[in-house]
Amino acid sequence: MTSQHSIERVGIDDLPELLPLMRAYCDFYEVTPTDEQLRALSSALIGDPVCEGVQLIARGPDGRAQGFATLFWSWSTTEACRIGVMNDLFVAEPVRGRGLADELIRACREECARRGAQKLTWQTAPDNLRAQAVYDRVGATREQWVDYWLTCP
């Protein structure tokens, strides 16, 4: 099946269209970082894709931004390999259910391969059943970890 979407790494010129998608993603998870904080995140990735990671933006046939993914580079001690962590995956509501999430995941896997990462990992909210259906459909393996976090002084 031929894609009707283009998926590219985010550049500075993409930020005006990316930020509303990032805001919608944050709204979904009921969090409220500022626009300046979101811009800083994207700018760090644009500025150092080798060490930090990359963001991908998906555009429809009309050229409008319809989704994005954020990929950070890390390591897995238990597997002794570099990994890519897909921290964000978002598709705009009007185009959900048309395979764009699958395409963004595929593009993240390709970025991982280019970076030498042997695995793409991610997590989602336990009640995000729609996303889980996508992840099951693409053949991902479900993990059973419990997440914790602390703020840093």
Buried (B, 14 or more C-beta within 10 A) or exposed (E): EEBEBEBEBBEEEBBEBBBEBBBBBBEEEEEEEEEEEBBEBBBEBBEEBEEBBBBBBBBBEEEEBBBBBBBBBEEBEEEEEBBBBBBBBBBBEEBBEBBBBBBBBBBBBEBBEEBEBBBBBBEBEEEBEEBBEBBEEEEBEEEEEEEEEEEEE
